[in-house]
């Protein structure tokens, strides 16, 4: 049984859903990139085929260099083992009439986008077909726990798994974990004549979503705790977009959400230190679409077959 409070903000409702194996200002490989991207490129297409829906699109990402120094840094780094399957070694150049890229770009492979709205709707339909979804708030104080069974209202189960997202710090069983939620904002824009076959990344990302519409993001704010849009966030994204492209654009929407991040930027998976049948699966930050396919399989093996979790994500790393 899945319980989902649709009235609570979850970052998945507004997230862009980008998967990118090479991230950050220093152009580094995502943690465990080979394993994560091998799994996700099998996982999402398999679900599409099984449920007869389309929500996962692959497209390259062009990371634009900001200086000759950054370009040279990359040329020195690209020989590092692990990068070769995710990049084209020759530097790319985009149309300067569309995008400002005087220092060229790195073409990143195996990136793309999961349409999270379509994906979540599809999964909800699947769960409803099994009578396995309730749209209601979960009340922690109503949980009754014994070593043999967990009871909640009229339901009895062997275990409970908390996937609280950015609300995890309010969970009395796991609020000792150092979650560090991050506020973020994005714009939806229309850009006639702009690239629709690739993601552009330079300080912000420009993600095509069809019919000359794009998502532009995103901001990072560790002080704002509510999923509210701000004039400061809009101005930041709009000014960066103006610097990056040479096309006219129209802002059609402005959204905000709270990323369920953690202090050490690794998810929290595992068993409660006191209650053997209470588990947590969360803290995926801005990389949930990339992380969840592999980590959900590893978590399932942990639950059913006592296979150890990777140390980097196991909550036992937190004292």
For each residue, the residues with C-beta under 8 A, 3 or more apart:
1: 132 133 134 155 157
2: 127 132 133 134
3: 133 134 136 138
4: 124 133 134 135
5: 8 135 136 137 138
6: 135
7: 137
8: 5 137 167
9: 13 166 227 257 258
10: 13 165 166 257
11: 14 15 165 166 184 257 258 259 260 288
12: 15 116 120 165 288
13: 9 10 116 117 120 257
14: 11 186 227 255 256 257
15: 11 12 116 257 286 288 289
16: 113 186 205 207 215 217 218
17: 113 114 115 116 119 289
18: 61 111 112 113 199 205 207 289
19: 37 40 110 111 112 113 114 289 290
20: 23 30 61 108 111 199 201 290
21: 29 30 33 36 37 86 108 110 111 290
22: 27 28 29 30 33 61 63 83 86 87 106 108
23: 20 28 30
24: 27 28
25:
26:
27: 22 24 63 70 73 74 77 106
28: 22 23 24
29: 21 22 33 82 83 86
30: 20 21 22 23 33 36 37 287 290
31: 36 266 312
32: 35 36 294 310
33: 21 22 29 30 36 37 82 86
34: 37 38 82 85
35: 32 38 39 294
36: 21 30 31 32 33 39 40 290 291 293 294
37: 19 21 30 33 34 40 41 86 110 290
38: 34 35 41 42
39: 35 36 42 43 293 294 297
40: 19 36 37 43 44 289 290 293 294
41: 37 38 44 45 58 110
42: 38 39 45 46 293
43: 39 40 46 47 293
44: 40 41 47 48 55 56 114 119 293
45: 41 42 48 49 56
46: 42 43 49 50
47: 43 44 50 51 122
48: 44 45 51 52 53 54 55 56
49: 45 46 52
50: 46 47
51: 47 48 122 126
52: 48 49
53: 48 118 122
54: 48 118
55: 44 48 114 115 116 118 119 122
56: 44 45 48 112 113 114 115 119
57: 112 113 115
58: 41 110 111 112
59: 111 112 113 197 198 199 208
60: 107 108 109 111 198 199
61: 18 20 22 107 108 111 198 199 200 201 205
62: 92 94 105 106 107 108 198 199 200 201
63: 22 27 105 106 108 201 202
64: 94 99 100 101 103 104 105 200 201 202 244
65: 68 70 71 74 101 103 104 105 106
66: 70 103 202 203
67: 70 71 103
68: 65 71 72 103
69: 72 73
70: 27 65 66 67 73 74 103
71: 65 67 68 74 75 91 103 104
72: 68 69 75 76
73: 27 69 70 76 77
74: 27 65 70 71 77 78 106
75: 71 72 78
76: 72 73 79
77: 27 73 74 80 83
78: 74 75 83 87 89
79: 76 83
80: 77 83
81: 84
82: 29 33 34 85 86
83: 22 29 77 78 79 80 86 87
84: 81 87 89
85: 34 82 109 110
86: 21 22 29 33 37 82 83 108 109 110
87: 22 78 83 84 106 107 108 109
88: 92 106 107 109
89: 78 84
90:
91: 71 104 105 106
92: 62 88 104 105 106 107
93: 101 104 105
94: 62 64 98 99 101 105 195 200
95: 98 99
96: 99 100 101 102 246
97: 246
98: 94 95 193 194 195 245 246 247
99: 64 94 95 96 195 200 244 245 246
100: 64 96 243 244 245 246
101: 64 65 93 94 96 104 105 202
102: 96
103: 64 65 66 67 68 70 71
104: 64 65 71 91 92 93 101
105: 62 63 64 65 91 92 93 94 101
106: 22 27 62 63 65 74 87 88 91 92
107: 60 61 62 87 88 92
108: 20 21 22 60 61 62 63 86 87 111
109: 60 85 86 87 88
110: 19 21 37 41 58 85 86
111: 18 19 20 21 58 59 60 61 108 199
112: 18 19 56 57 58 59
113: 16 17 18 19 56 57 59 199 207 209
114: 17 19 44 55 56 119 289
115: 17 55 56 57 118 119 209
116: 12 13 15 17 55 119 120 289
117: 13 120 121
118: 53 54 55 115 121 122
119: 17 44 55 56 114 115 116 122 123
120: 12 13 116 117 123 124
121: 117 118 124 125
122: 47 51 53 55 118 119 125 126
123: 119 120 126 127
124: 4 120 121 127 128 133
125: 121 122 128 129
126: 51 122 123 129 130
127: 2 123 124 130 132 133
128: 124 125 131 132 133
129: 125 126
130: 126 127 133
131: 128
132: 1 2 127 128
133: 1 2 3 4 124 127 128 130
134: 1 2 3 4
135: 4 5 6
136: 3 5
137: 5 7 8
138: 3 5 152
139: 142
140: 143 171 172 173
141:
142: 139 152 153
143: 140 150 151 152 160
144: 150 151 152
145: 150 275 277 278
146: 149 150
147: 276 277
148:
149: 146 156 157 158
150: 143 144 145 146 156 157 158 159 160 277 278
151: 143 144 155 156
152: 138 142 143 144 155 157 160
153: 142
154:
155: 1 151 152
156: 149 150 151
157: 1 149 150 152 160
158: 149 150 277
159: 150 277 278 279 303
160: 143 150 152 157 277 278 279
161: 279 280 281
162: 168 171 173 174 278 279 280 281 282
163: 280 281 282
164: 167 168 170 171 174 260 282
165: 10 11 12 168 260 282
166: 9 10 11 179 181 257 258 259 260
167: 8 164 170 171
168: 162 164 165 171 174 175 177 179 260 268 280 282 283
169: 175 179 181
170: 164 167 175
171: 140 162 164 167 168 174 175 280
172: 140 175
173: 140 162 272 275 278 280
174: 162 164 168 171 177 268 272 280 315
175: 168 169 170 171 172
176: 318
177: 168 174 262 268 280 283 315 318
178: 262 263 264 318
179: 166 168 169 260 261 262 263 268 283
180: 222 261 262 263
181: 166 169 225 258 259 260 261
182: 220 221 222 258 259 261 285 286
183: 219 220 221 222 223 224 225 226 227 256 257 258 259
184: 11 217 218 219 220 221 256 257 258 259 286
185: 217 218 219 221 229 230 233 234 237 254 255 256
186: 14 16 215 216 217 218 237 254 255 256
187: 215 216 217 234 237 238 241 251 253 254 255
188: 209 213 214 215 216 251 252 253 254 255
189: 213 214 215 216 241 249 250 251 252
190: 212 213 214 249 250 252
191: 194 206 212 214 245 247 248 249
192: 212 247 248
193: 98 212 247
194: 98 191 206 208 212 214 245 247 249
195: 94 98 99 198 200 206 208
196: 208 210 212
197: 59 208
198: 59 60 61 62 195 208
199: 18 20 59 60 61 62 111 113 205 206 207 208
200: 61 62 64 94 99 195 205 206 244
201: 20 61 62 63 64 204 205 206
202: 63 64 66 101 244
203: 66 240 244
204: 201 216 217 218 237 240 241 244
205: 16 18 61 199 200 201 215 216 217 218
206: 191 194 195 199 200 201 214 215 216 241 244 245
207: 16 18 113 199 214 215 216 217
208: 59 194 195 196 197 198 199 213 214
209: 113 115 188 213 214 215
210: 196 213
211:
212: 190 191 192 193 194 196
213: 188 189 190 208 209 210 252
214: 188 189 190 191 194 206 207 208 209
215: 16 186 187 188 189 205 206 207 209
216: 186 187 188 189 204 205 206 207 237 241
217: 16 184 185 186 187 204 205 207 237
218: 16 184 185 186 204 205 237 286
219: 183 184 185 233 236 237
220: 182 183 184
221: 182 183 184 185 224 233
222: 180 182 183
223: 183
224: 183 221 228 230
225: 181 183 258
226: 183 258
227: 9 14 183 256 257 258
228: 224 256
229: 185 233 234 254 255 256
230: 185 224 233 234 256
231: 234 235
232: 235 236
233: 185 219 221 229 230 236 237 254 256
234: 185 187 229 230 231 237 238 251 254
235: 231 232 238 239
236: 219 232 233 239 240
237: 185 186 187 204 216 217 218 219 233 234 240 241
238: 187 234 235 241 242 251
239: 235 236 242 243
240: 203 204 236 237 243 244
241: 187 189 204 206 216 237 238 244 245 249
242: 238 239 245
243: 100 239 240
244: 64 99 100 200 202 203 204 206 240 241
245: 98 99 100 191 194 206 241 242 249
246: 96 97 98 99 100
247: 98 191 192 193 194
248: 191 192
249: 189 190 191 194 241 245
250: 189 190
251: 187 188 189 234 238 254
252: 188 189 190 213
253: 187 188
254: 185 186 187 188 229 233 234 251
255: 14 185 186 187 188 229
256: 14 183 184 185 186 227 228 229 230 233
257: 9 10 11 13 14 15 166 183 184 227
258: 9 11 166 181 182 183 184 225 226 227
259: 11 166 181 182 183 184 285 286
260: 11 164 165 166 168 179 181 282 283 284 285 288
261: 179 180 181 182 265 283 285 286
262: 177 178 179 180 265 266 267 268 283 285
263: 178 179 180
264: 178 317
265: 261 262 285
266: 31 262 283 312 313
267: 262 281 282 283 284 285 291 295 313
268: 168 174 177 179 262 280 281 282 283 313 315 318
269: 279 280 281 295 298 299 302 309 313 314 315
270: 279 280 302 309 313 314 315 316
271: 275 276 278 279 315
272: 173 174 275 276 278 279 280
273: 316
274:
275: 145 173 271 272 278
276: 147 271 272
277: 145 147 150 158 159 160
278: 145 150 159 160 162 173 271 272 275
279: 159 160 161 162 269 270 271 272 303
280: 161 162 163 168 171 173 174 177 268 269 270 272 315
281: 161 162 163 267 268 269 295 296 299
282: 162 163 164 165 168 260 267 268
283: 168 177 179 260 261 262 266 267 268
284: 260 267 287 288 291 292
285: 182 259 260 261 262 265 267 288
286: 15 182 184 218 259 261
287: 30 284 290 291
288: 11 12 15 260 284 285 291 292
289: 15 17 18 19 40 114 116 292
290: 19 20 21 30 36 37 40 287 293
291: 36 267 284 287 288 294 295
292: 284 288 289 295 296
293: 36 39 40 42 43 44 290 296 297
294: 32 35 36 39 40 291 297 298
295: 267 269 281 291 292 298 299 313
296: 281 292 293 299 300
297: 39 293 294 300 301
298: 269 294 295 301 302 307 309 310
299: 269 281 295 296 302 303 309
300: 296 297 303 304
301: 297 298 304 305 307
302: 269 270 298 299 305 306 307 308 309
303: 159 279 299 300
304: 300 301
305: 301 302
306: 302
307: 298 301 302
308: 302 314
309: 269 270 298 299 302 313 314
310: 32 298 313 314
311: 314 316 317
312: 31 266 317
313: 266 267 268 269 270 295 309 310
314: 269 270 308 309 310 311 317
315: 174 177 268 269 270 271 280 318
316: 270 273 311
317: 264 311 312 314
318: 176 177 178 268 315
319:
